[in-house]
Amino acid sequence: MEGFVFIGVVAERFGVHPQTLRLYEREGLIRPARSSGNTRLYDLETVERLEIILTLTRELGVNLAGVEVILELKSRLARMEGEVGRLMESVRAVAADHAARARDASRALAVRPRGPIVLRVR
């Protein structure tokens, strides 16, 4: 169970009652892992999420419904940032390929017409 802490340790660390943590779990705000004996186990990601929840509720006065909305928006933003990052990687790859082709094209032998080009007007 390395990397996990029990509900009592988390409750004491943040100065909340374990029932508060259970409420947050029932509301779907946190999802601690469970041991084979069904004991709640909090990993670093869950603890960090709890810190955000407590900051929003304690310091900013956000209710749990607002916390849920904020956390969902935060999750969506993270997914979108990932998508934008992947898109930018694709654009950079295409741009690099285009630049390489342009360099190759500039080294190619250019064929020029023999003699002057005459425009005919009809």
MDAnalysis code that builds the backbone (N, CA, C; Angstrom):
import MDAnalysis as mda
import numpy as np

u = mda.Universe.empty(366, n_residues=122, atom_resindex=np.repeat(np.arange(122), 3), trajectory=True)
u.add_TopologyAttr("name", ["N", "CA", "C"] * 122)
u.add_TopologyAttr("resid", np.arange(1, 123))
u.add_TopologyAttr("resname", ["MET", "GLU", "GLY", "PHE", "VAL", "PHE", "ILE", "GLY", "VAL", "VAL", "ALA", "GLU", "ARG", "PHE", "GLY", "VAL", "HIS", "PRO", "GLN", "THR", "LEU", "ARG", "LEU", "TYR", "GLU", "ARG", "GLU", "GLY", "LEU", "ILE", "ARG", "PRO", "ALA", "ARG", "SER", "SER", "GLY", "ASN", "THR", "ARG", "LEU", "TYR", "ASP", "LEU", "GLU", "THR", "VAL", "GLU", "ARG", "LEU", "GLU", "ILE", "ILE", "LEU", "THR", "LEU", "THR", "ARG", "GLU", "LEU", "GLY", "VAL", "ASN", "LEU", "ALA", "GLY", "VAL", "GLU", "VAL", "ILE", "LEU", "GLU", "LEU", "LYS", "SER", "ARG", "LEU", "ALA", "ARG", "MET", "GLU", "GLY", "GLU", "VAL", "GLY", "ARG", "LEU", "MET", "GLU", "SER", "VAL", "ARG", "ALA", "VAL", "ALA", "ALA", "ASP", "HIS", "ALA", "ALA", "ARG", "ALA", "ARG", "ASP", "ALA", "SER", "ARG", "ALA", "LEU", "ALA", "VAL", "ARG", "PRO", "ARG", "GLY", "PRO", "ILE", "VAL", "LEU", "ARG", "VAL", "ARG"])
u.atoms.positions = np.array([
    [0.833, -1.195, 0.000],
    [0.000, 0.000, 0.000],
    [0.869, 1.247, 0.000],
    [1.989, 1.142, -0.663],
    [2.902, 2.260, -0.755],
    [2.283, 3.371, -1.606],
    [2.427, 4.619, -1.158],
    [1.868, 5.738, -1.899],
    [0.434, 6.061, -1.541],
    [-0.118, 5.352, -0.584],
    [-1.487, 5.590, -0.148],
    [-1.499, 5.936, 1.330],
    [-2.502, 6.747, 1.735],
    [-2.704, 7.039, 3.158],
    [-4.162, 6.754, 3.507],
    [-4.396, 6.483, 4.782],
    [-5.742, 6.167, 5.252],
    [-6.547, 7.433, 5.496],
    [-7.851, 7.261, 5.568],
    [-8.787, 8.371, 5.734],
    [-8.489, 9.190, 6.994],
    [-8.102, 8.530, 8.081],
    [-7.806, 9.239, 9.327],
    [-6.618, 10.176, 9.190],
    [-5.609, 9.728, 8.457],
    [-4.415, 10.553, 8.242],
    [-4.775, 11.778, 7.415],
    [-5.558, 11.571, 6.373],
    [-5.971, 12.687, 5.514],
    [-6.840, 13.665, 6.297],
    [-7.785, 13.135, 7.063],
    [-8.678, 13.983, 7.850],
    [-7.881, 14.844, 8.826],
    [-6.930, 14.233, 9.500],
    [-6.113, 14.979, 10.463],
    [-5.255, 16.015, 9.761],
    [-4.668, 15.642, 8.657],
    [-3.780, 16.546, 7.910],
    [-4.516, 17.812, 7.487],
    [-5.774, 17.680, 7.075],
    [-6.529, 18.827, 6.571],
    [-7.500, 19.404, 7.589],
    [-7.556, 18.820, 8.760],
    [-8.433, 19.359, 9.796],
    [-9.905, 19.219, 9.469],
    [-10.269, 18.083, 8.883],
    [-11.678, 17.812, 8.579],
    [-12.070, 16.500, 9.243],
    [-13.347, 16.333, 9.447],
    [-13.846, 15.092, 10.036],
    [-13.868, 14.019, 8.934],
    [-13.576, 12.783, 9.269],
    [-13.653, 11.716, 8.252],
    [-15.011, 11.650, 7.558],
    [-16.083, 12.026, 8.283],
    [-17.415, 12.034, 7.651],
    [-17.472, 13.031, 6.491],
    [-16.737, 14.124, 6.611],
    [-16.689, 15.111, 5.529],
    [-16.076, 14.476, 4.288],
    [-15.027, 13.705, 4.490],
    [-14.390, 13.025, 3.359],
    [-15.328, 11.992, 2.741],
    [-16.079, 11.304, 3.590],
    [-17.061, 10.332, 3.087],
    [-18.160, 11.038, 2.291],
    [-18.569, 12.227, 2.766],
    [-19.567, 13.019, 2.045],
    [-19.038, 13.408, 0.667],
    [-17.808, 13.882, 0.617],
    [-17.210, 14.260, -0.660],
    [-17.174, 13.065, -1.609],
    [-16.932, 11.893, -1.056],
    [-16.929, 10.688, -1.878],
    [-18.348, 10.373, -2.378],
    [-19.333, 10.453, -1.496],
    [-20.731, 10.202, -1.902],
    [-21.181, 11.175, -2.981],
    [-20.710, 12.405, -2.880],
    [-21.065, 13.438, -3.862],
    [-20.281, 13.283, -5.164],
    [-19.333, 12.371, -5.185],
    [-18.542, 12.121, -6.387],
    [-17.406, 13.096, -6.603],
    [-17.062, 13.864, -5.580],
    [-15.990, 14.849, -5.719],
    [-14.612, 14.217, -5.620],
    [-14.501, 13.159, -4.828],
    [-13.244, 12.406, -4.727],
    [-13.562, 10.922, -4.875],
    [-12.565, 10.174, -5.317],
    [-12.741, 8.730, -5.500],
    [-11.527, 8.004, -4.952],
    [-11.466, 7.848, -3.626],
    [-10.315, 7.125, -3.074],
    [-10.350, 5.661, -3.502],
    [-9.173, 5.082, -3.600],
    [-9.073, 3.652, -3.906],
    [-9.532, 2.877, -2.681],
    [-9.702, 1.587, -2.843],
    [-10.120, 0.730, -1.734],
    [-9.146, -0.434, -1.606],
    [-8.885, -0.800, -0.353],
    [-8.058, -1.984, -0.097],
    [-8.918, -3.227, -0.269],
    [-8.305, -4.392, -0.166],
    [-9.078, -5.632, -0.271],
    [-10.087, -5.735, 0.868],
    [-9.813, -5.061, 1.995],
    [-10.745, -5.029, 3.122],
    [-11.721, -3.865, 3.047],
    [-11.776, -3.171, 1.882],
    [-12.684, -2.057, 1.614],
    [-12.332, -0.773, 2.380],
    [-11.107, -0.659, 2.847],
    [-10.645, 0.554, 3.517],
    [-10.307, 1.610, 2.466],
    [-10.707, 2.848, 2.721],
    [-10.399, 3.931, 1.782],
    [-8.904, 4.218, 1.805],
    [-8.343, 4.342, 0.613],
    [-6.918, 4.633, 0.457],
    [-6.778, 5.866, -0.439],
    [-6.115, 6.870, 0.079],
    [-5.968, 8.135, -0.639],
    [-4.579, 8.213, -1.260],
    [-4.538, 8.354, -2.589],
    [-3.267, 8.537, -3.275],
    [-2.989, 10.033, -3.432],
    [-1.838, 10.364, -3.983],
    [-1.429, 11.766, -4.110],
    [-2.424, 12.563, -4.950],
    [-2.907, 11.989, -6.044],
    [-3.856, 12.700, -6.907],
    [-5.152, 13.031, -6.158],
    [-5.647, 12.090, -5.368],
    [-6.876, 12.316, -4.600],
    [-6.654, 13.376, -3.529],
    [-5.500, 13.332, -2.883],
    [-5.174, 14.327, -1.854],
    [-5.071, 15.721, -2.483],
    [-4.454, 15.815, -3.660],
    [-4.357, 17.111, -4.337],
    [-5.745, 17.628, -4.732],
    [-6.606, 16.734, -5.187],
    [-7.980, 17.121, -5.522],
    [-8.708, 17.605, -4.275],
    [-8.490, 16.927, -3.153],
    [-9.094, 17.342, -1.887],
    [-8.610, 18.736, -1.492],
    [-7.345, 19.016, -1.710],
    [-6.821, 20.359, -1.412],
    [-7.567, 21.420, -2.217],
    [-7.837, 21.138, -3.471],
    [-8.584, 22.084, -4.312],
    [-9.993, 22.270, -3.753],
    [-10.642, 21.169, -3.400],
    [-11.999, 21.231, -2.856],
    [-12.033, 22.081, -1.592],
    [-11.087, 21.840, -0.705],
    [-11.061, 22.581, 0.561],
    [-10.736, 24.056, 0.346],
    [-9.882, 24.357, -0.601],
    [-9.591, 25.758, -0.912],
    [-10.845, 26.453, -1.434],
    [-11.546, 25.776, -2.331],
    [-12.765, 26.365, -2.893],
    [-13.836, 26.577, -1.821],
    [-14.016, 25.592, -0.940],
    [-15.085, 25.705, 0.055],
    [-14.698, 26.609, 1.213],
    [-13.497, 26.456, 1.730],
    [-13.085, 27.217, 2.923],
    [-12.721, 28.660, 2.611],
    [-11.878, 28.830, 1.611],
    [-11.324, 30.165, 1.355],
    [-12.171, 30.995, 0.396],
    [-12.862, 30.328, -0.512],
    [-13.622, 31.067, -1.517],
    [-15.126, 30.972, -1.319],
    [-15.561, 30.149, -0.371],
    [-16.976, 30.059, -0.050],
    [-17.833, 29.388, -1.111],
    [-17.244, 28.547, -1.927],
    [-17.984, 27.863, -2.983],
    [-18.730, 26.681, -2.363],
    [-20.004, 26.493, -2.744],
    [-20.743, 25.335, -2.232],
    [-20.359, 24.089, -3.041],
    [-20.826, 22.918, -2.607],
    [-20.408, 21.670, -3.244],
    [-20.865, 21.567, -4.695],
    [-22.027, 22.122, -5.009],
    [-22.479, 22.121, -6.404],
    [-21.514, 22.948, -7.270],
    [-21.089, 24.072, -6.749],
    [-20.117, 24.908, -7.463],
    [-18.780, 24.216, -7.599],
    [-18.374, 23.520, -6.546],
    [-17.115, 22.765, -6.586],
    [-17.171, 21.727, -7.703],
    [-18.310, 21.038, -7.794],
    [-18.463, 20.013, -8.831],
    [-18.316, 20.620, -10.226],
    [-18.945, 21.762, -10.443],
    [-18.862, 22.441, -11.741],
    [-17.420, 22.858, -12.029],
    [-16.760, 23.437, -11.045],
    [-15.380, 23.905, -11.224],
    [-14.454, 22.738, -11.530],
    [-14.602, 21.636, -10.802],
    [-13.748, 20.477, -11.044],
    [-13.989, 19.880, -12.430],
    [-15.234, 19.866, -12.872],
    [-15.544, 19.354, -14.217],
    [-14.934, 20.259, -15.279],
    [-15.032, 21.573, -15.087],
    [-14.428, 22.513, -16.033],
    [-12.910, 22.359, -16.055],
    [-12.334, 22.157, -14.889],
    [-10.887, 21.946, -14.794],
    [-10.481, 20.680, -15.547],
    [-11.267, 19.642, -15.418],
    [-10.996, 18.391, -16.118],
    [-11.115, 18.570, -17.632],
    [-12.170, 19.265, -18.062],
    [-12.348, 19.531, -19.495],
    [-11.194, 20.341, -20.048],
    [-10.765, 21.346, -19.294],
    [-9.652, 22.187, -19.724],
    [-8.391, 21.352, -19.893],
    [-8.128, 20.467, -18.955],
    [-6.946, 19.611, -19.043],
    [-7.015, 18.725, -20.288],
    [-8.196, 18.160, -20.569],
    [-8.346, 17.331, -21.780],
    [-8.118, 18.166, -23.038],
    [-8.682, 19.371, -23.053],
    [-8.524, 20.238, -24.223],
    [-7.064, 20.658, -24.403],
    [-6.374, 20.928, -23.302],
    [-4.958, 21.270, -23.403],
    [-4.172, 20.111, -24.011],
    [-4.531, 18.894, -23.618],
    [-3.889, 17.721, -24.201],
    [-4.157, 17.612, -25.691],
    [-5.400, 17.851, -26.090],
    [-5.766, 17.809, -27.503],
    [-5.024, 18.882, -28.290],
    [-4.946, 20.080, -27.733],
    [-4.232, 21.171, -28.405],
    [-2.753, 20.812, -28.525],
    [-2.185, 20.227, -27.482],
    [-0.780, 19.809, -27.537],
    [-0.537, 18.792, -28.642],
    [-1.437, 17.799, -28.750],
    [-1.298, 16.795, -29.813],
    [-1.466, 17.432, -31.191],
    [-2.415, 18.355, -31.306],
    [-2.627, 19.052, -32.572],
    [-1.384, 19.860, -32.960],
    [-0.795, 20.548, -31.993],
    [0.406, 21.342, -32.270],
    [1.565, 20.451, -32.704],
    [1.683, 19.269, -32.089],
    [2.723, 18.328, -32.513],
    [2.511, 17.924, -33.969],
    [1.263, 17.679, -34.349],
    [0.948, 17.310, -35.731],
    [1.276, 18.453, -36.683],
    [0.910, 19.673, -36.307],
    [1.188, 20.837, -37.149],
    [2.695, 21.014, -37.308],
    [3.438, 20.861, -36.224],
    [4.903, 20.990, -36.308],
    [5.496, 19.918, -37.220],
    [4.970, 18.693, -37.135],
    [5.472, 17.607, -37.985],
    [5.189, 17.905, -39.457],
    [3.981, 18.388, -39.759],
    [3.639, 18.725, -41.139],
    [4.501, 19.886, -41.621],
    [4.698, 20.883, -40.773],
    [5.525, 22.035, -41.155],
    [6.967, 21.611, -41.410],
    [7.495, 20.728, -40.577],
    [8.866, 20.242, -40.765],
    [8.966, 19.446, -42.067],
    [7.962, 18.623, -42.343],
    [7.944, 17.854, -43.587],
    [7.878, 18.796, -44.788],
    [7.020, 19.810, -44.681],
    [6.880, 20.792, -45.766],
    [8.204, 21.534, -45.992],
    [8.862, 21.923, -44.904],
    [10.137, 22.637, -45.018],
    [11.191, 21.733, -45.663],
    [11.209, 20.454, -45.291],
    [12.174, 19.522, -45.869],
    [11.924, 19.350, -47.366],
    [10.652, 19.255, -47.745],
    [10.324, 19.123, -49.176],
    [10.705, 20.384, -49.932],
    [10.513, 21.546, -49.319],
    [10.866, 22.814, -49.972],
    [12.374, 22.901, -50.181],
    [13.153, 22.437, -49.184],
    [14.619, 22.438, -49.340],
    [15.027, 21.506, -50.477],
    [14.382, 20.332, -50.538],
    [14.698, 19.379, -51.603],
    [14.326, 19.955, -52.959],
    [13.213, 20.647, -53.044],
    [12.756, 21.221, -54.308],
    [13.693, 22.334, -54.765],
    [14.261, 23.082, -53.844],
    [15.149, 24.180, -54.228],
    [16.481, 23.662, -54.750],
    [16.824, 22.426, -54.412],
    [18.067, 21.815, -54.907],
    [17.856, 21.098, -56.242],
    [16.623, 20.916, -56.637],
    [16.334, 20.191, -57.875],
    [16.759, 21.027, -59.077],
    [17.066, 20.348, -60.159],
    [17.458, 21.010, -61.398],
    [16.244, 21.715, -61.989],
    [16.391, 22.976, -62.256],
    [15.285, 23.740, -62.841],
    [15.411, 23.687, -64.356],
    [14.338, 23.399, -65.041],
    [14.332, 23.373, -66.492],
    [13.769, 24.704, -66.964],
    [14.550, 25.394, -67.783],
    [14.134, 26.698, -68.293],
    [13.819, 26.568, -69.791],
    [12.853, 27.331, -70.237],
    [12.513, 27.249, -71.669],
    [13.648, 27.809, -72.527],
    [13.781, 27.251, -73.727],
    [14.793, 27.769, -74.665],
    [14.156, 28.890, -75.474],
    [14.746, 29.974, -75.455],
    [14.222, 31.086, -76.250],
    [13.210, 31.904, -75.461],
    [12.772, 32.998, -76.059],
    [11.861, 33.913, -75.384],
    [10.439, 33.352, -75.333],
    [9.717, 33.794, -74.341],
    [8.312, 33.430, -74.203],
    [7.516, 34.537, -74.889],
    [6.665, 34.148, -75.808],
    [5.914, 35.130, -76.586],
    [4.441, 34.996, -76.201],
    [3.837, 36.097, -75.862],
    [2.414, 36.130, -75.559],
    [1.655, 36.435, -76.854],
    [0.659, 35.683, -77.134],
    [-0.172, 35.937, -78.300],
    [-1.499, 36.479, -77.850],
    [-1.880, 37.534, -78.393],
    [-3.151, 38.145, -78.062],
    [-4.143, 37.794, -79.165],
    [-5.283, 37.320, -78.837],
    [-6.277, 36.947, -79.852],
    [-7.325, 37.979, -79.968],
])
